Amino acid sequence: MVWKVADEGVVHLGEARTSLRGRNLPVRVVATFHEGQTVLSADYTLYYCAAGEEDVCLLAEGRAEMTVTVAGREAAREACLTLEIKGD
């Protein structure tokens, strides 16, 4: 995953790229929040296979976006961006 923030003065990410290989879900990324509003996006490429059918794998690519509004010190402890990939 490649993370992007429109205004890094509002959200500063600890890492710009996150590999999902070998990681447990959910994936957590460290971020620092400051008052304001910005857009957080994640460009992703997922390769996945059905259990027992590793010969036939699928590919999902896309972008997830969310608006992040920070309105005070205590309001900005965590942001959650959920991706749901639906198979055919």
Protein Blocks (a to p, Z undefined) as FASTA:
>chain_A
ZZddfblmlpccfbfbdcfehpacdddddddddedddddddddddddddehilmbccddd
dddddddddebjklmmbccdddddddZZ
